Amino acid sequence: MAFILYCFADGHNEKIEVSEEFAAQYAEMEHRDALTERKETRRHQSLDKSVEHGFDVADPKAIVLEEIEWRELSEEIHRALVREILMANSWDWFVTVTFNNIEQNRADDSAVYKNWEKFRRDIRLKYPNMYYLAVPERHKSGCIHFHLVAGGISKEELKLAFNMIVASVLLVFFVALRIG
């Protein structure tokens, strides 16, 4: 027979006589508990020591706020860049392009951008002198449409260029205003 020191729920310890097999299992269980407690204590001490020595622990809320601030700064930089490009060039046309929702799901961003890229490739090949700045924008419905300023293209060529959109990407609405 063997003895174990057992701690009761009320906190007092007592030596209890048990079988050798039970004593071995109890010793193994106590050993695992001690290792787990040591690991947990080390983890907490490490965190506490890190904080004491000036290491910051990331606050998830702060990370989200930082991400929002970065996104706002990025948008601000993009707006400033667009303004610079607008002011540095001479533009002839302001164009709004909205896609047809019957033939294509214009709420599907990837489909809209795929068709937009097809139009861009076609326009570069057919009208190499045309230059433009396009800005995507969302309708209140969430669907994307594009605003462009364009130059280096006549009114007739512009109509032909956007007829290409009608044939290839199902344009539903196109407005071009002369601005230059």
Beta strands, then each sheet from edge to edge (+ up, - down):
strand 1: 2-7
strand 2: 13-18
strand 3: 93-99
strand 4: 131-138
strand 5: 144-151
strand 6: 171-178
sheet 1: 1+ 2-
sheet 2: 4+ 5- 3+ 6-
end
